Amino acid sequence: MPEVPVTVPFLDLRVPAEEQAELLAVVTRVLNHGRLVMGPEVSAFEERVARACNRVHAVGVGSGTDALWLGLRALGIGPGDEVITTPLSWVASSNAIVLTGAEPVFADIGDDLNLDPASIPALITSRTRAILFVDFTGHMADAAALEAVAANHGLLLVEDGSQAFGARVDGRPCGSVGDLSGISHNPMKVLGALGEAGSVLTNDGEVRERLTTLRYAGTPDRQTCIEPSLNGRLDTLQAAVLLARLDRVSDAVTARRAHAIRYDAGLREPVATPMRSPRFDDVFYTYTVQCPRRDELRSHLAESGIETKIQHPQLIPQQPAFTDFRRRCPRAEHLVTRILSLPMSERLSTDQVDTVIDAVNTFYR
Ligand SMILES: *Cc1c(COP(=O)(O)O)cnc(C)c1O
């Protein structure tokens, strides 16, 4: 079959000319001051992102994976510990647990595709130390319910806010929930750099100290190694880009929400649009619907030049690296056959959204 030209890309990471001019000026400023490692933009970004996330401290790191791995280590999680988490996420959230030496224990998810707080208590053992939840698709998990479970059982609570920067639940921002939050700023995310980057957020000054040690070879003074670790610092250049992009992120979220409202209104049965509730302000990292005959719909859309994605087609407990931690998650196993992410970004036009809506509705007619 001949290649169909893409009319609606899933994601377009090209930088528009107007933003290019702004970013080039930012890069020039950094090239001129020359502090390419831990320059002033790193601490300026840490202050801004902490404020945006209602946290006392932010620590800039090399990626979202570093943020979660170093964050768990800074909380003292390691060999012999169990961490309850979600089976439906990018594998990085569970990799972070395994990399500390702890074991991931997979609970089930709800119709919002997030960790279901009610599925957690049955999995708690004497070794359980923490719950790591994800704000999946840019929709916050139910923070109050997760906090209640963690508090009742004396567990630490860790947020993976990688997909939801700018989202809120009950007025509380992504990055503010639990003992510590990790956020990815890779270029695909809602607040993305031009390369790999991440933030760790906490209110605890001692945890912050441990994080600054862990992100640079385990050296509190940059000389004496007290605990082997990686070099996971945030680049000055990426921090400078993130600072500039922080000023644009609310416009981007506004555009994404407008597209989501258009999808919600236009898509017909049997497609289930993302769950909405007045408690939640979503940022639509992805616009993920649930639908029957998902794979056929996906092929139909591809033939119309519309790119879609399944995030993520393989549940983490079914990944080859996680065979030791395999566990049945019936809701997740069902939902993973029905989820489909439609094109979503601030760069989409209204016409492109309408093209997708028509193509989906035509498939089921
Ligand atoms: C992107 C992502 C990560 C990993 O972030 P990187 O910066 O790519 O390492 C972790 N968790 C979730 C839920 C993500 O979407």
Boltz pocket constraint, residues with backbone or C-beta under 6 A from the ligand:
constraints:
  - pocket:
      binder: B
      contacts: [[A, 62], [A, 63], [A, 64], [A, 65], [A, 66], [A, 89], [A, 90], [A, 92], [A, 93], [A, 134], [A, 160], [A, 162], [A, 163], [A, 184], [A, 185], [A, 186], [A, 196], [A, 197], [A, 198]]
      max_distance: 6.0
